[in-house]
Amino acid sequence: MSFYDKHVFFCTNQREDGSACCNDHRAQQARDYVKNKVKQLGIANNLNKIRINSAGCLNRCDEGPVIVVYPEGTWYTYVDESDLDEIIAEHLQNGRVVERLKI
């Protein structure tokens, strides 16, 4: 069993060679937004055990920006904060996969 109920990894990689990467889509800002939002909602605590982390390259930059939610191993892409809000509300809070954002 996973230590966290949900462990979310944001690819925040910036490729040095200038090729496409998740951070071209403001991935670090998206991670910061979600991290702050789950704290505000009170779901990033010892009871809920939801953890938001940055990751290096997750090797799916052509589908980026990307995040992966464990323990399910569900991969998502997103465009804006409303997509991230939907992932928070549906997946992190209610355990339902957001099919339209799944990759």
C-alpha positions as CSV (number, residue, x, y, z in Angstrom):
1,M,0.0,0.0,0.0
2,S,1.2,3.5,-0.8
3,F,2.1,5.8,2.0
4,Y,0.1,8.6,0.4
5,D,-3.5,8.3,-0.6
6,K,-2.7,10.3,-3.7
7,H,0.8,11.2,-4.9
8,V,0.8,13.7,-7.8
9,F,3.9,14.3,-9.9
10,F,4.1,17.3,-12.2
11,C,6.7,17.1,-15.0
12,T,8.5,20.4,-14.6
13,N,11.4,19.6,-16.9
14,Q,13.1,22.3,-18.9
15,R,15.1,20.8,-21.8
16,E,18.4,22.5,-22.4
17,D,18.5,21.8,-26.1
18,G,15.3,23.9,-26.6
19,S,13.1,20.9,-27.6
20,A,9.5,20.8,-26.4
21,C,9.1,20.1,-22.7
22,C,6.4,20.5,-20.1
23,N,7.9,23.6,-18.5
24,D,7.2,25.4,-21.8
25,H,3.6,25.2,-20.7
26,R,4.2,26.8,-17.3
27,A,4.3,23.4,-15.5
28,Q,6.1,24.8,-12.4
29,Q,3.4,27.4,-11.9
30,A,0.7,24.7,-12.4
31,R,2.4,22.6,-9.7
32,D,2.5,25.5,-7.4
33,Y,-1.1,26.3,-8.0
34,V,-2.2,22.7,-7.2
35,K,0.0,22.5,-4.2
36,N,-1.5,25.7,-2.8
37,K,-5.0,24.7,-3.7
38,V,-4.9,21.3,-1.9
39,K,-3.5,23.1,1.2
40,Q,-6.3,25.6,1.1
41,L,-8.9,22.8,0.7
42,G,-7.4,21.1,3.7
43,I,-6.7,17.9,1.8
44,A,-2.9,18.0,2.0
45,N,-2.7,16.8,5.6
46,N,-1.9,13.6,7.5
47,L,-5.5,12.4,7.3
48,N,-5.9,12.7,3.5
49,K,-2.2,12.2,2.7
50,I,-2.3,14.0,-0.7
51,R,1.2,15.0,-1.8
52,I,2.1,17.2,-4.7
53,N,5.6,17.0,-6.1
54,S,7.8,18.1,-9.0
55,A,9.4,15.6,-11.2
56,G,12.1,15.7,-13.8
57,C,11.3,14.5,-17.3
58,L,8.5,11.9,-17.4
59,N,9.3,11.2,-21.1
60,R,5.8,12.2,-22.4
61,C,6.6,15.7,-23.5
62,D,4.9,15.3,-26.8
63,E,1.6,15.0,-24.7
64,G,2.6,17.7,-22.3
65,P,2.2,19.2,-20.0
66,V,1.7,16.1,-18.0
67,I,1.0,14.9,-14.5
68,V,0.7,11.4,-13.1
69,V,-1.4,10.4,-10.0
70,Y,-0.3,7.4,-8.0
71,P,-1.1,4.9,-6.7
72,E,-3.5,4.5,-9.7
73,G,-0.9,5.5,-12.3
74,T,-3.3,7.8,-14.0
75,W,-1.7,10.2,-16.5
76,Y,-3.2,13.6,-17.3
77,T,-2.6,16.6,-19.5
78,Y,-4.0,20.0,-18.8
79,V,-4.4,23.4,-20.4
80,D,-5.3,25.8,-17.6
81,E,-6.3,26.1,-13.9
82,S,-9.9,25.0,-14.6
83,D,-8.5,21.7,-15.8
84,L,-6.4,21.4,-12.7
85,D,-9.4,22.3,-10.5
86,E,-11.3,19.5,-12.2
87,I,-8.5,17.0,-11.4
88,I,-8.4,18.2,-7.8
89,A,-12.2,18.0,-7.3
90,E,-12.8,14.8,-9.2
91,H,-9.7,12.6,-8.8
92,L,-8.0,13.9,-5.6
93,Q,-11.1,14.6,-3.6
94,N,-13.6,12.0,-5.0
95,G,-11.5,9.3,-6.6
96,R,-13.0,9.6,-10.1
97,V,-10.7,9.7,-13.1
98,V,-11.2,12.8,-15.4
99,E,-11.5,10.9,-18.6
100,R,-11.4,14.0,-20.9
101,L,-7.9,14.9,-19.5
102,K,-6.5,11.4,-19.3
103,I,-3.7,10.4,-21.7
